[in-house]
């Protein structure tokens, strides 16, 4: 039950017509956050060659359409403006070229060796690596090396359309521009070899590349360092014969390049002694630089690209860290729930267990009601059928549907109606408390029904004078629908296992509004129910902990409540719960630095509640985000196994919770679907609550539309009344 202060009137414009409805910020911001995260992940997948990657390599083809002068020419191929020219490097000039980088581990080591020996080289970088490590590209240019394009994602271009080739070139160029502020006219096709290896498939690509203004650079000396044949062998293969000039193919990325680095460090001084110079390509050919400065809009486009890629890398890193955190929290919470809930069940169910002397004195039952005409009669009749002496105080909180008249017309003994103007649930409870006659007060919602033994079971823990409040076992009464079944799983698994765990840890955060009992003196000491938050039940529970009272869980005090039956109603309820819990945590934050019972709750209860009820649900979507990411971009099999593992853990916990609550397992059939659909709604609700809190927004009480379908506990679920852990005949 939730009260509200007034109804909003339809908004009208200046001329009396309806205003155009704007999307509330609390809806817009979560949507923007989710879209931004998705965009960052997609960008990350692109620059890591997980999206649009094509790893096919074409086998050799005939070369009868390739000009003879190309097949027998040099490794520098110029097809610009229809030319078919080739060039060779002059004798005693060695152009070292490195493919596939820049790599954050090996490229700096290669650059260090080149700098040590005052040698220049050409680095044919991929756009994906240059985007992720722009600082290395800048260093290459600053130290006198030349940059060449090696496509963005390293596909075999003979398989690609002209549109894809243009995309690979432009994106590669964009990354270089953003990293170093230059463009380059040098290009090396992935998987290329000597000019003599050109064939009918690769030659048209080379011609097209030339038409786009690029010079194609292959090689005539292959170190084959990718095979890691050993330092001596790399040096032998990379050394030209008889002082000839050469373009040497090496790699600074793609695996362990320690042999390449070691071979460079030994090869360069030896070849220099033999009269070799180590120049970049245009230096060796005495040609104008292949680099040209970029400015204006193009430069800023490149910088923005690098900025976005770096942001995607950092965001993804944070998300991975968050995934590790949520994984630890989920597993830790499950282990705690399994161990501690089992300990709680064994303690309260052992033979001879008693909280203290049996509690037999009458209690007051407070029923705050706002427009509960469809439910209130069932609620009151379930109370009058109880096994414990009670008085019933129905507080009508300004209802407009005749709720109070319905109760009065029932003419039942020990039932009183107290009317007040609509002031909200906390005020209604305080009004009921002021009119209660007895020292133990039971609070329930106006849409809830009790079993005959509920009140008796609920008040037995007060036999222990240290107990200030008792949480009952709230259950979903309308669980025949799919959304009701999902909430039923959540109540049994999430709420009741949690309450057992928190009971053992002595830091239970919430007495459910549907079924809870309080020692009147405890309520008076903490000032009664407060309207400081939207979760008055969580607020009062935390206040009792801080005042030194014990708050426990009575598993056999079952109450059947009407859960929301539509997505909109569920959204409204959980939005209020989530936001109210955050408010309560913030309100009681000083407990972290206080001493005594308050300090104990602050340093044990508040962190656990914050981790398990706020942070964990907020990070939990990462499990599903990375599931989708893995399904689309791989590794698919490992992703599915990991997700099924998480689902299996949840299924075990759910089955254990259902067993403890003596619930039939049939509803667990919908657990996988709940994890796929229902959880996503809860994620967005919590994210919306976070944003509302961070932006200073405020929520009003929201009344859920009731149907009155919960008339009595479902017969199949009713267990024999239990008192003190033993069945009552």
C-alpha positions as CSV (number, residue, x, y, z in Angstrom):
1,X,0.0,0.0,0.0
2,X,1.3,3.4,-0.8
3,X,-0.3,6.8,-0.3
4,X,0.0,9.9,-2.4
5,X,-0.6,13.5,-1.5
6,X,-2.7,14.6,-4.6
7,X,-3.5,13.8,-8.1
8,X,-1.9,15.8,-10.9
9,X,-4.0,17.6,-13.4
10,X,-3.4,17.3,-17.1
11,X,-0.9,20.0,-18.2
12,X,-2.2,22.7,-20.4
13,X,-0.5,25.2,-22.6
14,X,-0.9,29.0,-22.7
15,X,-4.0,28.7,-24.9
16,X,-5.6,26.1,-22.8
17,X,-4.6,23.1,-25.1
18,X,-2.7,20.1,-23.9
19,X,1.1,20.6,-23.7
20,X,3.4,18.4,-25.7
21,X,4.7,15.8,-23.3
22,X,8.5,15.8,-22.9
23,X,10.5,12.7,-22.1
24,X,11.4,13.0,-18.4
25,X,15.1,13.3,-17.7
26,X,15.0,10.2,-15.5
27,X,13.9,8.2,-18.5
28,X,16.1,10.0,-21.0
29,X,19.4,9.7,-19.1
30,X,19.3,5.9,-18.5
31,X,18.5,5.5,-22.2
32,X,21.4,7.7,-23.2
33,X,23.8,5.9,-20.8
34,X,22.8,2.5,-22.2
35,X,23.2,3.7,-25.8
36,X,26.6,5.3,-25.0
37,X,27.8,2.1,-23.4
38,X,26.6,0.1,-26.4
39,X,28.4,2.5,-28.7
40,X,31.6,2.3,-26.8
41,X,31.5,-1.5,-26.9
42,X,30.8,-1.5,-30.6
43,X,33.7,0.9,-31.2
44,X,36.0,-1.2,-29.0
45,X,35.0,-4.3,-31.0
46,X,35.7,-2.5,-34.2
47,X,39.2,-1.3,-33.3
48,X,40.0,-4.8,-31.9
49,X,39.0,-6.4,-35.2
50,X,36.1,-8.2,-33.7
51,X,33.6,-6.4,-35.9
52,X,33.9,-6.4,-39.8
53,X,37.1,-8.5,-39.5
54,X,37.8,-10.8,-42.5
55,X,40.6,-13.3,-41.9
56,X,40.4,-15.0,-45.3
57,X,43.6,-15.3,-47.2
58,X,43.4,-16.0,-51.0
59,X,45.6,-18.8,-52.3
60,X,48.0,-18.0,-55.2
61,X,46.4,-17.3,-58.6
62,X,47.7,-17.1,-62.2
63,X,49.7,-14.0,-63.0
64,X,49.2,-13.8,-66.8
65,X,47.4,-10.4,-66.5
66,X,50.2,-8.8,-64.5
67,X,52.7,-6.7,-66.6
68,X,56.1,-8.2,-66.9
69,X,57.8,-5.1,-65.7
70,X,55.9,-5.4,-62.4
71,X,56.8,-9.1,-62.0
72,X,60.5,-8.5,-62.7
73,X,60.6,-5.0,-61.2
74,X,61.5,-3.6,-57.8
75,X,59.5,-3.6,-54.5
76,X,58.2,0.0,-54.8
77,X,55.3,0.0,-57.2
78,X,53.8,3.2,-58.6
79,X,50.5,2.8,-60.4
80,X,49.3,6.4,-59.9
81,X,47.7,8.1,-62.9
82,X,47.9,4.8,-64.8
83,X,51.6,4.3,-64.4
84,X,53.2,0.9,-64.0
85,X,56.6,1.9,-62.7
86,X,58.8,0.2,-60.1
87,X,61.8,1.3,-58.1
88,X,64.6,-0.5,-56.2
89,X,66.6,0.8,-53.3
90,X,70.2,1.8,-54.3
91,X,73.1,-0.3,-53.2
92,X,74.2,0.0,-49.5
93,X,70.9,1.4,-48.6
94,X,68.8,-0.7,-46.3
95,X,65.1,0.2,-45.7
96,X,63.9,-1.6,-42.6
97,X,60.1,-2.0,-42.6
98,X,57.9,-3.2,-39.7
99,X,54.4,-4.5,-40.2
100,X,51.2,-4.8,-38.1
101,X,52.0,-2.4,-35.2
102,X,52.3,-0.4,-33.2
103,X,52.4,-2.9,-30.4
104,X,52.6,-1.4,-26.8
105,X,55.2,-4.0,-25.8
106,X,57.5,-4.6,-28.8
107,X,57.3,-1.4,-30.8
108,X,58.9,0.8,-28.0
109,X,61.8,-1.8,-27.9
110,X,62.2,-1.7,-31.7
111,X,62.2,2.1,-31.6
112,X,64.8,2.1,-28.7
113,X,67.1,-0.1,-30.8
114,X,66.7,2.1,-33.9
115,X,67.4,5.2,-31.9
116,X,70.4,3.6,-30.2
117,X,72.0,2.9,-33.6
118,X,70.7,6.1,-35.3
119,X,68.7,4.2,-37.9
120,X,65.4,5.2,-39.6
121,X,62.7,2.8,-40.8
122,X,59.2,2.6,-42.2
123,X,56.4,1.4,-40.0
124,X,53.3,0.1,-41.9
125,X,50.7,0.5,-39.1
126,X,47.2,-0.9,-39.0
127,X,44.5,1.7,-38.1
128,X,43.2,-0.5,-35.3
129,X,46.6,-0.5,-33.5
130,X,47.4,3.1,-34.3
131,X,44.0,4.2,-32.9
132,X,44.7,2.3,-29.6
133,X,48.3,3.4,-29.3
134,X,48.6,6.9,-30.9
135,X,51.6,7.9,-28.7
136,X,53.8,5.3,-30.5
137,X,52.8,6.7,-33.9
138,X,53.8,10.2,-32.7
139,X,57.1,8.9,-31.5
140,X,57.8,7.2,-34.8
141,X,57.3,10.5,-36.7
142,X,59.2,12.6,-34.1
143,X,62.2,10.2,-34.4
144,X,62.4,10.5,-38.2
145,X,60.7,7.3,-39.2
146,X,58.1,7.1,-42.0
147,X,54.6,5.8,-41.6
148,X,52.7,3.7,-44.1
149,X,49.2,2.3,-44.3
150,X,48.6,-1.3,-43.7
151,X,44.7,-1.1,-43.7
152,X,42.6,-0.7,-40.6
153,X,41.6,-4.3,-39.9
154,X,44.2,-6.2,-41.9
155,X,42.0,-8.0,-44.4
156,X,43.1,-9.5,-47.7
157,X,42.0,-6.8,-50.1
158,X,41.6,-9.1,-53.0
159,X,38.4,-10.3,-51.3
160,X,37.1,-6.8,-50.7
161,X,35.0,-4.4,-52.7
162,X,36.3,-1.0,-53.7
163,X,34.0,0.5,-51.1
164,X,35.6,-1.6,-48.4
165,X,39.1,-0.8,-49.7
166,X,38.3,2.9,-49.5
167,X,37.0,2.4,-46.0
168,X,40.1,0.6,-44.9
169,X,42.4,3.3,-46.4
170,X,40.4,6.2,-45.0
171,X,40.0,4.8,-41.5
172,X,43.7,3.9,-41.4
173,X,44.6,7.4,-42.6
174,X,42.2,8.9,-40.0
175,X,43.9,7.1,-37.2
176,X,47.4,8.3,-38.4
177,X,46.1,11.9,-38.7
178,X,44.6,11.8,-35.2
179,X,47.8,10.3,-33.8
180,X,50.5,12.4,-35.5
181,X,48.8,15.1,-37.6
182,X,50.0,13.8,-40.9
183,X,48.9,11.9,-44.0
184,X,51.0,9.3,-45.8
185,X,51.3,8.2,-49.4
186,X,52.8,4.8,-48.6
187,X,50.8,1.6,-48.6
188,X,51.6,-2.1,-48.0
189,X,48.9,-4.7,-48.6
190,X,48.3,-7.3,-45.9
191,X,49.7,-10.7,-46.7
192,X,51.9,-9.2,-49.5
193,X,55.3,-10.6,-50.5
194,X,57.7,-9.8,-53.4
195,X,56.6,-8.0,-56.5
196,X,57.2,-11.3,-58.4
197,X,54.4,-12.8,-56.3
198,X,51.8,-10.4,-57.8
199,X,49.0,-12.3,-59.4
200,X,45.7,-11.7,-61.2
201,X,43.8,-11.2,-58.0
202,X,46.2,-8.8,-56.2
203,X,47.3,-6.7,-59.3
204,X,43.8,-5.0,-59.8
205,X,43.9,-4.0,-56.1
206,X,47.4,-2.5,-56.6
207,X,46.1,-0.6,-59.6
208,X,43.1,0.7,-57.6
209,X,45.3,1.7,-54.7
210,X,47.5,3.7,-57.1
211,X,44.4,5.5,-58.5
212,X,43.7,6.6,-54.9
213,X,47.1,8.3,-54.8
214,X,49.2,5.7,-52.9
215,X,52.5,4.0,-53.7
216,X,52.5,0.3,-53.0
217,X,55.6,-0.9,-51.1
218,X,56.2,-4.7,-50.9
219,X,59.7,-6.1,-50.1
220,X,62.6,-7.9,-51.7
221,X,64.1,-9.3,-48.5
222,X,62.0,-11.2,-45.9
223,X,63.4,-11.9,-42.5
224,X,60.6,-14.3,-41.7
225,X,60.9,-13.2,-38.1
226,X,57.2,-14.1,-37.6
227,X,58.4,-17.8,-37.6
228,X,60.8,-17.0,-34.7
229,X,63.6,-19.1,-36.3
230,X,66.3,-17.7,-34.0
231,X,68.3,-14.5,-33.9
232,X,71.1,-15.8,-36.2
233,X,68.6,-17.0,-38.8
234,X,66.7,-13.7,-38.8
235,X,70.0,-11.8,-39.3
236,X,71.0,-14.1,-42.2
237,X,67.7,-13.8,-44.0
238,X,67.5,-10.0,-43.5
239,X,71.1,-9.3,-44.9
240,X,71.3,-8.5,-48.6
241,X,74.0,-10.1,-50.7
242,X,77.0,-8.3,-52.1
243,X,76.1,-4.9,-50.8
244,X,72.8,-4.7,-52.6
245,X,70.1,-2.3,-51.4
246,X,66.9,-3.9,-50.0
247,X,63.6,-3.3,-48.4
248,X,63.5,-5.7,-45.4
249,X,60.3,-7.1,-44.1
250,X,60.1,-7.4,-40.3
251,X,57.3,-7.2,-37.7
252,X,56.9,-5.2,-34.5
253,X,53.6,-6.7,-33.5
254,X,51.5,-9.9,-33.8
255,X,53.3,-12.0,-31.1
256,X,56.6,-12.4,-29.3
257,X,59.1,-10.2,-31.1
258,X,62.0,-10.6,-28.7
259,X,64.1,-12.3,-31.4
260,X,63.4,-9.5,-33.8
261,X,64.6,-6.9,-31.2
262,X,67.7,-8.9,-30.5
263,X,68.5,-9.5,-34.2
264,X,68.2,-5.7,-34.8
265,X,70.5,-4.9,-32.0
266,X,73.2,-7.2,-33.4
267,X,72.5,-6.7,-37.1
268,X,72.6,-2.9,-37.4
269,X,76.2,-2.2,-36.2
270,X,77.5,-5.1,-38.3
271,X,75.9,-3.9,-41.5
272,X,76.9,-0.3,-40.8
273,X,80.5,-1.5,-40.6
274,X,79.9,-3.0,-44.1
275,X,78.9,0.4,-45.4
276,X,75.1,0.3,-45.1
277,X,72.9,3.2,-44.3
278,X,69.6,2.7,-42.6
279,X,67.1,5.2,-44.0
280,X,63.4,5.5,-44.4
281,X,62.1,4.9,-47.9
282,X,62.0,8.4,-49.3
283,X,65.5,9.1,-47.9
284,X,66.8,6.0,-49.5
285,X,65.3,7.0,-52.9
286,X,66.2,10.7,-52.5
287,X,62.5,11.5,-52.9
288,X,60.2,14.0,-51.2
289,X,58.8,12.9,-47.9
290,X,55.8,10.6,-47.9
291,X,54.3,12.6,-45.1
292,X,52.2,15.7,-45.5
293,X,50.8,17.8,-42.6
294,X,47.1,17.9,-42.0
295,X,45.2,20.8,-40.5
296,X,41.7,22.2,-40.2
297,X,38.7,19.9,-40.1
298,X,40.5,16.8,-41.1
299,X,43.0,17.1,-38.2
300,X,40.1,17.6,-35.8
301,X,38.3,14.6,-37.1
302,X,41.3,12.5,-36.5
303,X,41.8,13.9,-33.0
304,X,38.1,13.2,-32.2
305,X,38.5,9.7,-33.5
306,X,41.5,9.0,-31.3
307,X,39.7,10.5,-28.4
308,X,36.7,8.3,-28.9
309,X,38.8,5.2,-29.3
310,X,40.7,6.0,-26.1
311,X,37.4,6.6,-24.3
312,X,36.1,3.2,-25.6
313,X,39.3,1.5,-24.4
314,X,39.0,3.1,-20.9
315,X,35.3,2.5,-20.7
316,X,35.7,-1.1,-21.7
317,X,38.5,-1.5,-19.1
318,X,36.2,-0.1,-16.5
319,X,33.4,-2.4,-17.6
320,X,35.7,-5.4,-17.4
321,X,36.8,-4.3,-13.9
322,X,33.1,-3.9,-13.1
323,X,32.4,-7.4,-14.4
324,X,35.1,-8.8,-12.1
325,X,33.5,-6.9,-9.2
326,X,30.0,-8.0,-10.0
327,X,31.2,-11.6,-10.5
328,X,32.8,-11.5,-7.1
329,X,29.8,-9.9,-5.5
330,X,27.3,-12.4,-7.1
331,X,29.3,-15.4,-6.1
332,X,30.1,-14.0,-2.7
333,X,26.4,-13.2,-2.1
334,X,25.3,-16.6,-3.2
335,X,27.8,-18.3,-1.0
336,X,26.8,-16.2,2.0
337,X,23.1,-16.8,1.3
338,X,23.6,-20.5,1.0
339,X,25.7,-20.9,4.1
340,X,24.1,-18.4,6.4
341,X,20.5,-19.1,5.4
342,X,21.1,-22.7,6.0
343,X,22.5,-21.8,9.4
344,X,19.5,-19.7,10.1
345,X,17.1,-22.5,9.2
346,X,18.9,-25.1,11.3
347,X,18.9,-22.7,14.3
348,X,15.2,-21.8,14.3
349,X,14.0,-25.3,13.3
350,X,16.0,-27.3,15.8
351,X,13.9,-29.2,18.4
352,X,13.4,-27.2,21.5
353,X,14.2,-23.8,19.9
354,X,12.5,-20.9,21.6
355,X,13.0,-17.1,21.3
356,X,11.9,-16.9,25.0
357,X,8.7,-17.3,26.9
358,X,5.7,-17.7,24.6
359,X,4.1,-14.4,23.6
360,X,0.4,-14.7,24.3
361,X,-0.7,-11.2,25.1
362,X,-2.9,-9.3,22.5
363,X,-1.3,-7.2,19.9
364,X,-2.4,-4.3,17.7
365,X,-2.5,-4.8,13.9
366,X,-2.3,-1.5,12.0
367,X,-3.7,-1.5,8.4
368,X,-2.9,1.8,6.6
369,X,-5.2,2.0,3.6
370,X,-5.6,4.4,0.7
371,X,-8.2,3.4,-1.9
372,X,-8.1,-0.3,-1.0
373,X,-11.8,-1.0,-1.6
374,X,-11.1,-4.1,-3.7
375,X,-8.8,-5.6,-1.1
376,X,-9.6,-4.3,2.3
377,X,-12.4,-6.8,3.1
378,X,-10.2,-9.8,2.4
379,X,-7.4,-8.3,4.4
380,X,-9.6,-7.7,7.5
381,X,-11.3,-11.1,7.4
382,X,-8.0,-12.8,7.2
383,X,-7.0,-11.1,10.4
384,X,-10.2,-11.9,12.2
385,X,-9.6,-15.6,11.4
386,X,-6.3,-15.5,13.1
387,X,-5.2,-17.7,16.1
388,X,-3.7,-14.8,18.2
389,X,-5.7,-12.2,20.1
390,X,-5.6,-8.9,18.3
391,X,-7.2,-5.6,17.8
392,X,-7.3,-4.2,14.2
393,X,-6.9,-0.5,13.5
394,X,-7.6,0.4,9.9
395,X,-6.2,3.9,9.2
396,X,-8.1,5.4,6.2
397,X,-5.6,7.8,4.6
398,X,-8.1,10.0,2.8
399,X,-9.5,7.3,0.5
400,X,-12.0,8.4,-2.1
401,X,-13.4,4.9,-2.9
402,X,-15.2,4.1,0.3
403,X,-12.6,2.0,1.9
404,X,-13.5,3.1,5.4
405,X,-17.2,2.5,4.9
406,X,-16.6,-1.0,3.7
407,X,-14.7,-1.8,6.9
408,X,-17.3,-0.2,9.1
409,X,-20.1,-2.1,7.3
410,X,-18.5,-5.4,8.1
411,X,-19.4,-4.8,11.8
412,X,-16.6,-7.0,13.1
413,X,-15.6,-6.9,16.8
414,X,-12.1,-5.5,17.7
415,X,-12.0,-3.6,14.4
416,X,-11.7,0.2,14.5
417,X,-11.5,2.7,11.7
418,X,-9.5,5.8,12.1
419,X,-9.9,8.5,9.4
420,X,-7.4,11.1,8.4
421,X,-6.8,13.5,5.4
422,X,-4.4,12.0,2.9
423,X,-0.9,12.4,4.4
424,X,1.0,9.4,3.3
425,X,1.8,6.0,4.6
426,X,4.3,7.0,7.4
427,X,1.7,9.5,8.8
428,X,-1.0,6.8,8.6
429,X,1.2,4.3,10.5
430,X,2.0,6.9,13.2
431,X,-1.7,7.7,13.5
432,X,-2.4,4.1,14.0
433,X,0.4,3.7,16.5
434,X,-1.1,6.6,18.5
435,X,-4.5,4.7,18.6
436,X,-3.0,1.3,19.3
437,X,-3.8,-0.2,22.8
438,X,-1.0,-2.9,23.0
439,X,2.7,-3.0,23.4
440,X,3.4,-5.1,20.3
441,X,2.3,-3.6,17.0
442,X,2.0,-5.5,13.7
443,X,2.0,-3.5,10.5
444,X,0.7,-4.7,7.2
445,X,-0.5,-3.4,3.8
446,X,-4.1,-3.0,2.9
447,X,-3.7,-5.4,0.0
448,X,-2.3,-8.3,2.0
449,X,-3.9,-11.3,3.7
450,X,-2.5,-13.3,6.6
451,X,-2.7,-17.0,7.4
452,X,-4.4,-17.9,10.6
453,X,-1.0,-18.5,12.3
454,X,0.8,-15.5,10.9
455,X,0.4,-13.0,13.8
456,X,1.2,-15.7,16.4
457,X,4.4,-16.7,14.6
458,X,5.3,-13.1,13.9
459,X,5.2,-12.0,17.6
460,X,7.0,-15.0,19.2
461,X,10.5,-13.5,18.8
462,X,9.5,-10.7,21.2
463,X,9.9,-13.3,23.9
464,X,13.6,-12.2,23.6
465,X,13.7,-8.7,25.2
466,X,16.5,-7.7,22.9
467,X,14.3,-8.0,19.8
468,X,12.8,-4.7,18.6
469,X,11.3,-5.8,15.3
470,X,10.4,-8.9,13.3
471,X,10.3,-9.4,9.6
472,X,7.7,-11.8,8.3
473,X,7.7,-13.9,5.2
474,X,6.0,-11.9,2.4
475,X,4.8,-14.0,-0.5
476,X,3.2,-13.2,-3.9
477,X,-0.5,-14.2,-3.9
478,X,-1.2,-13.5,-7.6
479,X,1.6,-15.7,-9.0
480,X,-0.4,-17.4,-11.8
481,X,0.6,-14.8,-14.4
482,X,4.1,-14.8,-15.9
483,X,5.1,-11.5,-14.3
484,X,3.6,-12.7,-11.0
485,X,5.6,-15.9,-11.2
486,X,8.8,-13.9,-11.8
487,X,8.1,-11.8,-8.7
488,X,7.3,-15.0,-6.8
489,X,10.8,-16.3,-7.6
490,X,12.3,-13.0,-6.6
491,X,10.4,-12.9,-3.3
492,X,11.4,-16.5,-2.3
493,X,14.9,-16.4,-3.6
494,X,16.0,-12.8,-3.3
495,X,14.1,-11.4,-0.3
496,X,13.7,-14.3,2.0
497,X,17.1,-15.8,1.5
498,X,18.5,-12.4,2.1
499,X,16.5,-11.9,5.3
500,X,17.9,-15.2,6.6
501,X,21.4,-14.1,5.8
502,X,21.0,-10.6,7.3
503,X,19.3,-12.1,10.4
504,X,22.4,-14.2,11.1
505,X,24.7,-11.2,10.4
506,X,22.4,-9.1,12.7
507,X,22.0,-6.3,10.1
508,X,18.6,-6.9,8.4
509,X,18.0,-3.8,6.4
510,X,14.2,-3.9,5.9
511,X,11.0,-5.0,7.7
512,X,8.6,-5.6,4.8
513,X,5.6,-3.3,4.7
514,X,3.4,-6.3,4.0
515,X,4.2,-8.2,7.2
516,X,6.2,-6.8,10.1
517,X,6.0,-6.4,13.9
518,X,7.5,-3.9,16.2
519,X,8.0,-3.4,19.9
520,X,6.1,-0.2,20.7
521,X,8.8,1.1,23.0
522,X,11.4,0.6,20.3
523,X,9.4,2.7,17.8
524,X,8.9,5.5,20.3
525,X,12.6,5.6,21.1
526,X,13.5,6.2,17.5
527,X,10.7,8.7,16.8
528,X,8.2,6.5,15.0
529,X,7.8,6.2,11.3
530,X,9.5,8.9,9.2
531,X,8.6,10.4,5.9
532,X,12.2,11.4,5.2
533,X,12.5,8.7,2.6
534,X,10.3,6.8,0.2
535,X,11.3,3.5,1.9
536,X,9.9,4.1,5.4
537,X,10.2,0.4,6.2
538,X,14.0,0.4,5.4
539,X,14.4,3.7,7.2
540,X,12.8,2.5,10.5
541,X,14.7,-0.8,10.4
542,X,18.0,1.0,10.1
543,X,17.0,3.3,12.9
544,X,16.2,0.4,15.2
545,X,19.6,-1.2,14.5
546,X,21.4,2.0,15.3
547,X,19.4,2.2,18.6
548,X,20.7,-1.2,19.6
549,X,17.7,-3.4,18.9
550,X,17.8,-6.8,17.3
551,X,15.8,-7.3,14.1
552,X,15.0,-10.9,13.2
553,X,13.2,-12.9,10.6
554,X,10.2,-15.2,11.3
555,X,10.0,-17.6,8.4
556,X,6.6,-19.1,9.3
557,X,4.9,-15.7,9.6
558,X,3.5,-15.9,6.0
559,X,1.6,-13.1,4.4
560,X,0.2,-13.1,0.9
561,X,0.4,-9.8,-1.0
562,X,-0.9,-8.6,-4.3
563,X,2.2,-8.0,-6.5
564,X,2.0,-5.5,-9.5
565,X,0.4,-7.2,-12.5
566,X,1.7,-4.9,-15.2
567,X,5.2,-3.7,-16.2
568,X,4.2,-0.1,-15.5
569,X,3.0,-0.9,-12.0
570,X,6.1,-3.0,-11.3
571,X,8.3,-0.2,-12.6
572,X,6.7,2.3,-10.3
573,X,6.9,0.1,-7.3
574,X,10.6,-0.9,-7.8
575,X,11.6,2.6,-8.7
576,X,10.3,3.8,-5.4
577,X,11.9,1.0,-3.5
578,X,15.3,1.5,-5.1
579,X,15.3,5.2,-4.7
580,X,14.0,5.0,-1.1
581,X,16.7,2.5,-0.2
582,X,19.3,4.9,-1.5
583,X,17.8,7.6,0.6
584,X,17.8,5.5,3.7
585,X,21.4,4.6,3.2
586,X,22.3,8.2,2.8
587,X,20.2,9.3,5.8
588,X,22.0,6.8,8.1
589,X,25.5,7.3,6.7
590,X,26.8,8.7,9.9
591,X,26.6,5.2,11.4
592,X,29.9,4.5,9.6
593,X,31.8,6.7,12.0
594,X,29.8,6.2,15.2
595,X,30.4,3.8,18.0
596,X,28.3,1.2,19.8
597,X,25.4,-0.6,18.0
598,X,25.1,2.2,15.5
599,X,28.8,1.9,14.5
600,X,28.5,-1.9,14.2
601,X,25.5,-1.5,11.9
602,X,27.3,1.3,10.0
603,X,30.4,-0.8,9.4
604,X,28.7,-4.1,8.8
605,X,25.2,-3.5,7.7
606,X,25.5,-0.4,5.5
607,X,28.4,-1.8,3.4
608,X,26.6,-5.1,2.9
609,X,23.3,-3.3,1.9
610,X,25.2,-0.9,-0.3
611,X,27.1,-3.7,-2.0
612,X,24.3,-6.3,-2.4
613,X,21.2,-4.0,-2.8
614,X,22.6,-1.0,-4.7
615,X,26.0,-1.6,-6.3
616,X,25.5,-5.3,-7.3
617,X,22.2,-4.7,-9.1
618,X,23.7,-1.6,-10.8
619,X,26.7,-3.6,-12.1
620,X,24.7,-6.8,-12.8
621,X,23.8,-5.8,-16.4
622,X,27.4,-6.2,-17.3
623,X,26.9,-9.9,-17.2
624,X,24.2,-9.7,-19.9
625,X,26.1,-7.0,-21.8
626,X,29.2,-9.1,-22.1
627,X,27.0,-12.1,-22.9
628,X,25.6,-10.3,-25.9
629,X,29.0,-9.0,-26.8
630,X,30.5,-12.5,-26.6
631,X,27.7,-14.0,-28.6
632,X,28.1,-11.5,-31.4
633,X,31.9,-11.0,-31.4
634,X,33.2,-14.1,-29.7
635,X,34.4,-16.3,-28.1
636,X,30.8,-17.5,-28.4
637,X,31.3,-21.0,-26.8
638,X,33.1,-19.7,-23.8
639,X,30.6,-16.9,-23.4
640,X,27.7,-19.3,-23.4
641,X,29.4,-21.7,-20.9
642,X,30.2,-18.8,-18.6
643,X,26.6,-17.4,-18.7
644,X,25.1,-20.9,-18.2
645,X,27.4,-21.3,-15.2
646,X,26.0,-18.1,-13.6
647,X,22.5,-19.3,-14.4
648,X,23.3,-22.7,-12.8
649,X,24.5,-21.0,-9.6
650,X,21.3,-18.9,-9.5
651,X,19.2,-22.0,-10.1
652,X,20.9,-23.8,-7.2
653,X,20.2,-20.9,-4.9
654,X,16.6,-20.6,-6.1
655,X,16.0,-24.3,-5.6
656,X,17.5,-24.1,-2.2
657,X,15.4,-21.1,-1.3
658,X,12.2,-22.8,-2.6
659,X,13.1,-25.9,-0.5
660,X,13.6,-23.8,2.6
661,X,10.3,-22.1,2.1
662,X,8.5,-25.4,1.3
663,X,7.5,-24.0,-2.1
664,X,6.8,-26.3,-5.1
665,X,9.6,-26.1,-7.7
666,X,7.3,-25.8,-10.7
667,X,7.6,-22.0,-10.8
668,X,11.3,-22.3,-11.4
669,X,10.6,-23.4,-14.9
670,X,10.4,-19.7,-15.8
671,X,13.7,-18.8,-14.1
672,X,15.8,-18.7,-17.3
673,X,13.3,-16.4,-18.9
674,X,13.2,-14.3,-15.8
675,X,17.0,-13.8,-16.0
676,X,16.7,-12.7,-19.6
677,X,13.7,-10.4,-19.4
678,X,12.7,-9.5,-15.9
679,X,16.2,-8.6,-14.7
680,X,16.7,-6.2,-17.6
681,X,13.7,-4.2,-16.3
682,X,15.1,-4.2,-12.8
683,X,18.4,-2.9,-14.2
684,X,16.9,0.0,-15.9
685,X,14.8,0.8,-12.8
686,X,17.8,0.9,-10.6
687,X,19.8,3.0,-13.1
688,X,16.9,5.4,-13.3
689,X,16.9,5.6,-9.5
690,X,20.6,6.3,-9.4
691,X,20.2,9.1,-11.9
692,X,17.3,10.6,-10.0
693,X,19.4,10.6,-6.9
694,X,22.4,12.1,-8.6
695,X,20.4,14.8,-10.3
696,X,18.5,15.8,-7.1
697,X,15.1,14.6,-8.4
698,X,12.3,13.7,-6.0
699,X,9.6,11.1,-6.3
700,X,6.0,11.1,-5.0
701,X,4.2,8.2,-3.5
702,X,2.6,6.2,-6.2
703,X,-0.5,4.2,-5.7
704,X,-0.7,0.8,-7.5
705,X,-3.9,-0.3,-9.0
706,X,-5.3,-3.3,-7.1
707,X,-7.6,-6.0,-8.3
708,X,-8.4,-7.8,-5.1
709,X,-7.5,-11.2,-6.4
710,X,-5.6,-12.2,-3.3
711,X,-8.4,-13.4,-1.1
712,X,-6.8,-16.2,0.9
713,X,-3.6,-18.2,0.8
714,X,-3.6,-20.7,-2.1
715,X,-4.6,-24.0,-0.5
716,X,-1.7,-25.9,-2.1
717,X,0.8,-23.6,-0.5
718,X,-0.6,-23.6,3.0
719,X,1.6,-25.5,5.4
720,X,0.5,-26.7,8.8
721,X,0.8,-24.0,11.4
722,X,4.2,-24.1,13.0
723,X,5.1,-22.6,16.4
724,X,8.7,-22.6,17.6
725,X,9.8,-24.8,14.8
726,X,7.3,-27.7,15.5
727,X,3.9,-28.3,13.8
728,X,0.9,-27.4,15.9
729,X,-1.8,-30.2,15.9
